[in-house]
Amino acid sequence: MKFAKPALFLLCLFPLGRLVFLALQDGLGANPIEFITRSTGTWTLVGLLITLGVTPLRRITGRNDLIKYRRMLGLFAFFYASLHLTTYVWLDQFFDPDGIVKDIIKRPFITVGFAAFVLLVPLAVTSTNKMIRRLGKRWQQLHRTVYAIACLGVLHYLWLVKKDITQPLIYGLVLFMLLSARLPAIASALSTWRARLVPARQT
């Protein structure tokens, strides 16, 4: 297991390496921007699902050491989400703020995708050991928003696809299974968020 982390790191870089290789070989198809956007979006969602799968897999296998790979997987999911958003903002919208805002408002799948990215940013920012110590119990509460982010990611993909929805439905089924395995944690998170949103009744 000495080289497990470096091997996982290289494996997570594979989708990016594939994109670069295809770009150099002129193999991105008739619409390179769409190809890059779809690829980075897909790997963002895959990264989120794999990250969510670490804890159930650890419980099933009894391999507690698997938990040390979760942070890297989550950060790579954020990395591909950033590439996904950058592709949209740069290559699709050419850094046009008005066009981006209108697109976010007009097209629901972009609204949902943008919301998912905004929610993902605090998780990436607070992924360091220093922030974990500083936030204490609040860190775990914050990072439980990954459940909502994954749901938004699947919805974003489902609304994006116009004809064959088989693939987003498969991702949705995988997410459902992962969330089912974590129902106690989700219930705890919902209880915490509800307590914060609904003021305590005055007696």
For each residue, the residues with C-beta under 8 A, 3 or more apart:
1: 4 65
2:
3: 6 7
4: 1 7 8 69
5: 8 9 68 69 72
6: 3 9 10
7: 3 4 10 11
8: 4 5 11 12 69 72 73
9: 5 6 12 13 72
10: 6 7 13 14
11: 7 8 14
12: 8 9 15 47 72 73 76
13: 9 10 16 17
14: 10 11 17 18
15: 12 18 19 39 40 43 80
16: 13 19 20 80 83
17: 13 14 20 21
18: 14 15 21 22 39
19: 15 16 22 23 28 36 39 40
20: 16 17 23 24
21: 17 18 24 25 27
22: 18 19 25 27 28 35
23: 19 20 26 27 28 32
24: 20 21
25: 21 22
26: 23
27: 21 22 23
28: 19 22 23 32 35 36
29: 32 34 35
30:
31: 34 35
32: 23 28 29 35 36
33: 36 37 87 91 92
34: 29 31 37 38
35: 22 28 29 31 32 38 39
36: 19 28 32 33 39 40 83 87 91
37: 33 34 40 41 84 87 88 91 92
38: 34 35 41 42
39: 15 18 19 35 36 42 43
40: 15 19 36 37 43 44 80 81 83 84 87
41: 37 38 44 45 80 84 113 156 157 160
42: 38 39 45 46 157
43: 15 39 40 46 47 80
44: 40 41 47 48 77 80 81 84 153
45: 41 42 48 49 150 153 154 157 171
46: 42 43 49 50
47: 12 43 44 50 51 73 74 76 77 80
48: 44 45 51 52 74 77 146 149 150 153
49: 45 46 52 53 150 171 174 175 178
50: 46 47 53 54 73 77
51: 47 48 54 70 73 74 77 146
52: 48 49 55 56 146 147 150 175 178 179 182
53: 49 50 56 57 178
54: 50 51 57 58 66 67 69 70 73
55: 52 58 59 67 70 182
56: 52 53 59 60 178 181 182
57: 53 54 60 61 63 66
58: 54 55 61 62 63 64 66 67
59: 55 56 62 181
60: 56 57
61: 57 58 66
62: 58 59
63: 57 58 66
64: 58 67
65: 1 68
66: 54 57 58 61 63 69 70
67: 54 55 58 64 70
68: 5 65 71
69: 4 5 8 54 66 72 73
70: 51 54 55 66 67 73 74
71: 68 74 75 127
72: 5 8 9 12 69 75 76
73: 8 12 47 50 51 54 69 70 76 77
74: 47 48 51 70 71 77 78 123 124 127 146
75: 71 72 78 79 124 127
76: 12 47 72 73 79 80
77: 44 47 48 50 51 73 74 80 81 120
78: 74 75 81 82 120 121 123 124
79: 75 76 82 83
80: 15 16 40 41 43 44 47 76 77 83 84
81: 40 44 77 78 84 85 116 117 120
82: 78 79 85 86 117
83: 16 36 40 79 80 86 87
84: 37 40 41 44 80 81 87 88 113 117
85: 81 82 88 89 114 117
86: 82 83 89 90
87: 33 36 37 40 83 84 90 91 92
88: 37 84 85 91 92 93 110
89: 85 86 92 93 95 100
90: 86 87 93 94 95
91: 33 36 37 87 88 94
92: 33 37 87 88 89
93: 88 89 90 96 99 100 103
94: 90 91 99
95: 89 90
96: 93 99 100
97: 100 101
98: 101 102
99: 93 94 96 102 103
100: 89 93 96 97 103 104
101: 97 98 104 105
102: 98 99 105 106
103: 93 99 100 106 107 110
104: 100 101 107 110 111 114
105: 101 102 111
106: 102 103 110
107: 103 104 110 111
108: 111 112 159
109: 112 113 155 156 159 160
110: 88 103 104 106 107 113 114 156
111: 104 105 107 108 114 115
112: 108 109 115 116 152 155 156 159
113: 41 84 109 110 116 117 152 153 156
114: 85 104 110 111 117 118
115: 111 112 118 119 152
116: 81 112 113 119 120 149 152 153 156
117: 81 82 84 85 113 114 120 121
118: 114 115 121
119: 115 116 122 123 145 148 149 152
120: 77 78 81 116 117 123 124 149
121: 78 117 118 124 125
122: 119 125 126 142 145
123: 74 78 119 120 126 127 142 143 145 146 149
124: 74 75 78 120 121 127
125: 121 122 131
126: 122 123 131 132 135 139 142 143
127: 71 74 75 123 124 131 132
128: 131 132
129: 132 133
130: 133 134
131: 125 126 127 128 134 135 139
132: 126 127 128 129 135 139
133: 129 130 136
134: 130 131
135: 126 131 132 138 139 142
136: 133 139
137: 140 141
138: 135 141 142
139: 126 131 132 135 136 142 143
140: 137 143 144
141: 137 138 144 189 192
142: 122 123 126 135 138 139 145
143: 123 126 139 140 146
144: 140 141 147 185 186 188 189
145: 119 122 123 142 148 149 189
146: 48 51 52 74 123 143 149 150
147: 52 144 150 151 179 182 186 189
148: 119 145 151 152
149: 48 116 119 120 123 145 146 152 153
150: 45 48 49 52 146 147 153 154 175 178 179
151: 147 148 154 155 175
152: 112 113 115 116 119 148 149 155 156
153: 44 45 48 113 116 149 150 156 157
154: 45 150 151 157 158 168 171 172 175
155: 109 112 151 152 158 159
156: 41 109 110 112 113 116 152 153 159 160
157: 41 42 45 153 154 160 161 167 168 171
158: 154 155 161 165 168 169 172
159: 108 109 112 155 156
160: 41 109 156 157 168
161: 157 158 164 165 167 168
162:
163:
164: 161 167
165: 158 161 168 169
166: 169 170
167: 157 161 164 170 171
168: 154 157 158 160 161 165 171 172
169: 158 165 166 172 173
170: 166 167 173 174
171: 45 49 154 157 167 168 174 175
172: 154 158 168 169 175 176
173: 169 170 176 177
174: 49 170 171 177 178
175: 49 52 150 151 154 171 172 178 179
176: 172 173 179 180
177: 173 174 180 181
178: 49 52 53 56 150 174 175 181 182
179: 52 147 150 175 176 182 183 186
180: 176 177 183
181: 56 59 177 178
182: 52 55 56 147 178 179 185 186
183: 179 180 186 187
184: 187 188
185: 144 182 188 189
186: 144 147 179 182 183 189 190
187: 183 184 190 191
188: 144 184 185 191 192
189: 141 144 145 147 185 186 192 193
190: 186 187 193 194
191: 187 188 194 195
192: 141 188 189 195 196
193: 189 190 196 197
194: 190 191 197 198
195: 191 192 198 200
196: 192 193
197: 193 194
198: 194 195
199:
200: 195
201:
202:
203:
